[in-house]
Amino acid sequence: MKKFLENILLNQAKKIIARHKPVVIAVTGSFGKTATKDAIFAMLDDKSTVRQSIKNYNNELGVPLTIIGEEAPGSSLMNWLSLFMAGRRALSDENYPKTLILEMAADRPGDLQKLVDVAAPKISIVTAVGPVHLEYFLTEENIAQEKAVLVKVLPQEGTAILNGDDEKVNKMRELTKAKVMTYGFGENADIRGADIQRKGDGAGFLFKIHYDGKVIPSETDHLLAEYQIYSLLAAFAAAIALGKNPLDAAKRMSEFIPPPGRLKVLPGLKNTTIIDDTYNASPIAVRGAITVLKQAYPRARTWAVLGDMMELGGDSQIMHEEIGAHVFKTGIDYLVAVGERSKDSAHAARAAGMSEDKIFRFEKPEDAGKFLEDEIIPGDVLLVKGSQGARMEKIVKELMANPLDAPLLLVRQGKGWE
């Protein structure tokens, strides 16, 4: 029954796109999708005519919901009927958005083709290809083929915006006759970030954008990791593709605030600092977050609170072991491993040389949260990260200074997640 209703929704969304013909900006990648989507929205001046995906609405249900402009109906038949009525109203809405920024995700081969069949993009952005969902894709090459769908379907008058520093992504330029814009830190990027300087401990960077022979000074007060600037560069490229003024787009970069669960800095109990990176986890993202923890807070006592990384297939053990070794090599003071898979991280950290009295293991995030509440002291900085199924946001909620703000600041706080 649910599949039947979802198919009706897909068809309705397809009709809305055909009727109103908005400019569709599609964003995909193994990581960085949501931040890039939000950064694009932040850089556009005419927000009243723009709609972006909300929450994690990036699949066969979420993309049509964004197109219609409604939230998930749950299991209530009445809610579904109300949703279909909203879809009918959207069909005849004279003020329908002129631009849609749609995050598109793929858990299995073929997922992206279903989404572009509903909303064919005019601008496609591919942020990265990495080892995620390997349980279903098996290899990174298969992941790259899936992400490339968004590039292949572009019309000749469209634009492909590609991470030039990612070899697998950069190769996708060969798959389209559309205009190609690359971004990154490499010398050959069309839009290049350079001269990056951290403002001080914690969040904030000064940097320059090299584009079309010009050098544009830029800054951000809310980003913790240098690699988050990739999202700003991709968004800058999207603004250019839409015909926006480069200087205006660069100025609006400071308006971008990371979404919940993506390296978001929160005040913690006992005057501690929490880096909430609990939305999801892949090996590349976890290693990057661990490195950022030490780079952004070099003088603090640091905790890596890490949950299981899911859907890694047969590579799960070795990838968790690599994370444990990286924790020690980076100089993190304490490791808290949460979940069955993360025991491999704990063992590897010990084998790499980390003292056993600085490694702690828990099966459940609730137990880890209670332990940390007793152990942390003023000035500590905690990185909390794990895959969605690890539910590491429960630890953040336990340790944040203002838990009543959790519905606004944390991921997975709705009734369906309780």
C-alpha positions in Angstrom: 0.0 0.0 0.0 2.8 2.4 1.0 4.6 1.7 -2.3 1.4 2.4 -4.2 1.0 5.8 -2.5 4.6 6.7 -3.1 4.3 6.0 -6.8 1.3 8.3 -6.9 3.4 11.0 -5.2 6.2 10.5 -7.6 3.9 11.0 -10.6 2.3 14.1 -9.0 5.8 15.6 -8.4 6.7 14.9 -12.0 3.6 16.7 -13.2 4.4 19.7 -11.0 7.9 20.0 -12.5 6.5 19.7 -16.0 3.9 22.4 -15.4 6.1 25.0 -13.7 9.5 24.2 -15.2 11.7 25.4 -12.3 15.5 25.4 -12.6 16.5 22.3 -10.8 19.8 22.2 -9.0 20.6 18.6 -8.0 23.3 17.9 -5.4 24.7 14.4 -4.9 27.9 12.9 -3.5 29.1 10.5 -0.8 29.3 13.3 1.6 28.8 17.1 1.7 25.4 17.1 0.0 23.4 18.8 2.7 26.0 21.4 3.5 26.4 22.2 -0.1 22.6 22.5 -0.6 22.3 24.8 2.4 25.2 26.9 1.3 23.6 27.4 -2.2 20.5 28.7 -0.5 22.5 31.0 1.7 24.2 32.6 -1.3 21.1 33.4 -3.3 19.5 36.8 -2.9 16.0 36.0 -4.1 15.1 33.4 -1.5 11.4 33.9 -1.8 11.6 32.2 -5.2 13.8 29.4 -4.1 13.0 26.1 -2.3 15.5 23.7 -0.9 15.2 20.2 0.4 14.4 20.1 4.1 15.7 17.7 6.7 17.1 14.6 4.9 14.5 14.6 2.2 16.8 13.2 -0.5 15.2 9.9 -1.6 12.2 8.6 -3.6 9.9 10.0 -0.9 11.8 13.1 0.2 12.4 14.6 -3.3 8.7 14.6 -4.2 7.9 16.0 -0.8 10.2 18.9 -1.4 8.8 19.5 -4.9 5.3 19.6 -3.4 6.4 21.6 -0.3 5.1 19.3 2.4 6.5 17.1 5.2 6.3 13.3 5.4 2.8 12.0 6.0 3.8 9.0 8.2 1.4 6.0 8.2 -1.9 8.0 8.4 -4.1 7.6 5.4 -5.7 11.0 6.1 -2.2 12.6 6.1 -1.6 11.0 2.7 -4.8 12.3 1.3 -4.0 15.8 2.6 -0.6 15.5 0.9 -2.1 14.6 -2.4 -4.5 17.6 -2.1 -1.4 19.8 -1.4 0.1 18.4 -4.6 -2.9 19.4 -6.6 -2.7 22.9 -5.2 1.0 23.1 -6.1 0.1 22.2 -9.7 -1.9 25.4 -10.0 0.3 27.6 -7.8 1.1 30.8 -9.7 3.8 31.6 -7.2 5.6 28.2 -7.4 9.3 28.5 -6.8 11.5 29.4 -9.8 14.4 27.4 -8.4 14.6 24.1 -6.6 17.7 22.9 -4.8 17.3 19.2 -4.4 19.6 16.9 -2.5 19.6 13.5 -4.2 21.0 10.4 -2.4 21.5 6.8 -3.5 21.5 3.9 -1.1 21.4 1.3 -4.0 22.2 1.2 -7.7 19.5 2.9 -9.7 18.2 5.2 -7.1 19.4 8.4 -8.8 17.8 7.5 -12.1 14.4 7.3 -10.4 14.9 10.8 -9.0 16.1 12.5 -12.2 13.2 10.9 -14.0 11.0 13.0 -11.7 13.1 16.2 -11.7 15.7 16.5 -14.4 18.4 18.9 -13.3 19.7 22.0 -15.1 22.6 22.2 -12.8 24.2 19.1 -11.3 26.7 19.1 -8.4 28.8 16.1 -7.4 30.6 16.7 -4.2 32.6 13.5 -3.7 32.9 9.7 -4.2 33.8 7.7 -1.2 33.3 4.3 0.5 29.7 4.6 1.7 26.9 2.1 1.2 29.5 -0.5 0.1 27.1 -3.2 1.3 25.0 -2.5 -1.8 27.5 -0.9 -4.2 30.4 -3.2 -3.4 33.0 -0.8 -4.9 33.7 2.9 -5.1 33.7 2.6 -8.9 30.1 1.5 -8.8 29.3 4.5 -6.5 31.0 6.8 -9.0 28.8 5.4 -11.8 25.7 6.0 -9.8 26.7 9.6 -9.0 27.5 10.2 -12.6 23.9 9.8 -13.5 23.3 13.4 -12.6 26.0 14.5 -15.0 24.9 12.3 -17.9 21.3 13.6 -17.9 22.2 17.3 -18.2 21.1 19.1 -21.3 23.7 20.8 -23.4 22.7 24.2 -22.0 23.1 22.9 -18.4 26.0 23.0 -16.1 28.0 20.3 -14.3 29.7 21.5 -11.1 32.4 19.0 -10.1 34.9 18.6 -7.3 38.1 18.9 -9.2 40.1 17.6 -6.3 38.3 14.3 -6.4 39.7 12.2 -9.2 36.6 10.0 -9.7 34.4 13.1 -9.7 36.6 15.1 -12.0 36.5 12.3 -14.6 32.8 12.8 -15.0 33.4 15.9 -17.1 33.9 13.5 -20.0 30.3 12.3 -19.7 28.5 15.4 -20.7 28.2 18.1 -23.4 27.0 20.6 -20.8 29.3 23.3 -19.5 31.6 22.0 -16.7 32.8 24.1 -13.8 35.3 22.6 -11.3 36.0 23.7 -7.8 38.5 22.8 -5.2 42.0 23.8 -3.8 44.0 22.5 -6.8 45.7 24.8 -9.2 43.5 23.7 -12.2 40.1 24.3 -10.5 37.9 26.9 -12.2 36.9 28.1 -8.8 39.8 27.7 -6.4 40.0 28.3 -2.7 43.4 29.5 -1.5 45.3 31.2 1.3 43.1 29.6 4.0 43.8 30.8 7.5 42.0 29.8 10.7 40.9 32.8 12.7 41.8 31.2 16.0 40.8 28.2 18.1 37.4 26.9 17.1 35.4 27.9 14.1 36.1 30.6 11.5 38.4 31.0 8.4 39.7 33.7 6.2 40.4 32.6 2.6 40.4 33.8 -1.0 38.5 32.6 -4.1 40.3 32.6 -7.4 37.8 32.8 -10.3 37.9 34.1 -13.8 41.2 36.0 -13.2 39.8 37.7 -10.1 40.8 37.2 -6.4 37.9 37.6 -4.0 38.6 37.8 -0.3 36.1 35.7 1.7 35.4 34.6 5.2 33.2 32.4 7.4 32.7 32.4 11.2 30.8 29.1 11.5 32.9 26.5 9.8 35.2 24.3 11.9 37.0 22.3 9.1 39.0 23.5 6.2 37.3 20.8 4.0 33.9 22.4 4.7 35.0 25.2 2.4 34.4 22.8 -0.4 30.7 23.3 0.1 31.1 27.0 -0.1 33.1 26.8 -3.3 30.5 24.5 -4.9 27.7 26.9 -3.8 29.6 29.8 -5.3 29.8 27.9 -8.6 26.1 27.3 -8.5 25.5 31.0 -7.9 27.6 31.8 -10.9 25.8 29.3 -13.0 22.6 31.0 -12.1 24.0 34.3 -13.3 24.6 35.9 -9.8 27.2 38.5 -9.1 30.4 36.8 -7.8 31.1 39.5 -5.2 27.6 39.3 -3.8 27.7 35.5 -3.6 31.1 35.7 -1.8 29.7 38.2 0.7 26.8 35.9 1.5 29.1 33.0 2.5 29.2 34.3 6.0 25.5 33.7 6.3 26.0 29.9 6.0 25.7 27.9 9.2 26.3 24.2 9.2 23.1 22.1 9.5 22.5 20.0 12.6 24.8 17.1 13.1 27.5 18.3 10.7 30.5 19.5 12.7 28.2 21.9 14.6 29.8 23.4 17.6 27.5 23.4 20.7 28.1 24.5 24.3 28.3 21.5 26.7 27.9 20.8 30.4 30.6 22.0 32.8 31.8 24.7 30.3 32.9 22.0 27.7 32.5 22.2 23.9 30.8 19.6 21.8 31.4 19.1 18.1 28.2 17.4 17.0 28.9 15.4 13.9 26.2 12.8 14.5 24.2 12.9 11.2 26.1 10.1 9.6 29.6 8.6 9.3 31.9 7.2 6.6 35.6 6.4 7.1 36.8 9.5 5.2 34.5 11.8 7.1 35.4 10.2 10.5 39.1 10.6 9.8 38.6 14.2 8.8 36.6 15.0 11.8 39.2 13.5 14.1 41.9 15.6 12.5 39.8 18.7 12.8 39.2 18.1 16.5 42.9 18.4 17.1 43.5 21.2 14.6 40.7 23.5 15.9 41.4 22.9 19.6 45.2 22.2 19.8 45.4 23.2 23.5 42.3 21.4 24.8 41.8 18.0 26.4 40.1 16.1 23.6 37.7 13.2 23.4 36.8 11.2 20.2 33.4 9.7 21.0 32.8 7.4 18.0 29.9 5.1 17.1 29.7 2.4 14.5 30.1 3.1 10.8 27.4 1.1 9.0 27.1 -0.4 5.5 30.8 -1.0 5.0 30.3 -4.7 4.0 33.4 -6.9 4.2 35.7 -3.9 4.8 34.0 -3.0 8.1 36.7 -4.4 10.4 39.7 -2.9 8.7 38.0 0.5 8.3 37.1 0.6 12.0 40.7 -0.4 12.8 42.1 2.4 10.7 40.0 4.9 12.6 41.3 3.6 15.9 44.9 4.0 14.8 44.1 7.5 13.5 42.8 8.6 16.9 46.1 7.7 18.5 48.3 9.1 15.7 46.4 12.4 15.8 47.1 12.9 19.5 43.5 12.7 20.8 43.5 12.3 24.5 40.6 9.9 25.0 38.7 7.4 22.8 35.1 6.4 23.6 34.0 3.6 21.3 30.3 2.9 21.1 28.7 -0.2 19.5 29.7 -3.6 18.4 31.7 -2.6 15.3 33.6 0.2 17.1 35.3 -2.4 19.4 37.6 -2.8 16.4 38.5 0.9 16.7 39.3 0.5 20.4 41.5 -2.6 19.8 43.4 -0.8 17.0 44.0 2.3 19.1 45.4 0.2 21.9 47.6 -1.7 19.4 48.9 1.6 17.9 50.1 2.7 21.3 47.2 4.4 23.1 47.1 3.8 26.8 44.4 1.4 27.9 43.2 3.7 30.6 42.3 6.3 27.9 40.1 3.9 25.9 36.5 3.2 26.9 33.9 0.9 25.3 30.1 0.9 25.5 27.4 -1.0 23.7 24.8 1.8 24.0 25.1 5.6 23.5 23.0 6.2 26.6 25.6 4.5 28.8 28.4 6.4 27.1 26.6 9.7 27.7 26.2 9.0 31.4 29.8 8.0 31.7 31.0 11.2 30.0 28.8 13.4 32.1 30.8 12.2 35.1 34.3 12.3 33.5 34.4 15.6 31.6 35.9 18.7 33.1 35.8 22.4 32.1 37.6 23.1 28.9 37.2 19.6 27.4 36.3 19.3 23.7 34.3 16.3 22.5 33.8 15.1 19.0 30.7 12.9 18.8 30.2 11.0 15.5 28.7 7.8 14.1 26.4 6.5 11.5 22.7 7.1 11.7 22.0 3.7 13.2 24.4 4.4 16.0 22.2 7.1 17.4 25.1 9.1 18.7 22.9 12.3 19.0 21.7 10.7 22.3 25.1 11.4 23.7 25.0 15.0 22.5 21.6 15.5 24.1 22.9 14.1 27.4 25.9 16.4 27.4 24.7 19.7 25.8 24.3 22.7 28.1 20.8 23.4 27.0 19.0 20.1 26.3 15.7 21.9 25.8 17.2 23.2 22.6 17.7 19.7 21.2 14.6 19.8 18.8 16.2 22.8 17.1 19.9 21.9 17.2 20.1 18.1 16.9 19.3 15.5 14.3 16.6 12.8 14.6 14.5 14.5 17.3 11.0 13.8 15.9 8.5 11.3 17.4 9.5 8.7 14.9 13.0 8.6 16.4 12.1 8.2 20.0 
